[in-house]
Amino acid sequence: ISSERAELERVFEVGSGPDLTIDNFAGRVTVRASSGGEIRVFAVKKARRSRDLDRIQVEMAERDGRLEIKTKKPASLTNASVNFEITAPADTRLDLHTGAGSIEVSRIANRLVAPRRVAAAMSDTASVPAIIPRLGNGGFLLASPTPRRIHPLQGSVG
C-alpha cells in the first residue's frame, strides 16, 4: 500500500520552562532536548491518497510559554497518521498522547502525564517529576542520562 505524505515545520519562541501538550490521533511522537528557548516542530502527515492529506488537521497554538498541538481527522478517514519530531528545552513539561504509535523522549528533565493503556511513574528522587506516557496502542522509550526507577501503576513495563 503506497502512502502519501505532507510535511509541516514550525518554530515557537517559548523561553525557559515551557509546557508542551500533544494530542495525536495516531503516529510516532519523538521529543529531544535542545539548548535555547524554542520548540521546533517537524510533522509528517501520512494518508493513503494525496487528497486525504487535506482532511488531516494539525493545529498548533502557542501562548504564554505553552505550546498545544492537536491532530484531527474525520472518523471515515482510515490509515492516516501524523509523525512528530520535536526539539524543546530540556526543562520542558510534557503532556503527550498518541492513539496508536510510539512516544520517545530523550534528555527532557520534566514529565509526561496521564496514560491510557500502560502507566508507569519513573523518577530518580522525589524531587524529579514523574514521567508517565499516554498511549492508545504502541510503545514508549525514555532515553535518559541517568538510570530511572520504574514503578508500574497498571499493565507491565518491559
Secondary structure by P-SEA (a helix, b strand, c coil): ccccbbbbbbbbbcccbbbbbbbccbbbbbbbbbcccbbbbbbbbbcccccccccbbbbbbbcccbbbbbbbbcccccccbbbbbbbccccbbbbccccbbbbbbccccccccccccbbbbbbccccbbbbbbbcccccccccccbbbbbbbcccccc
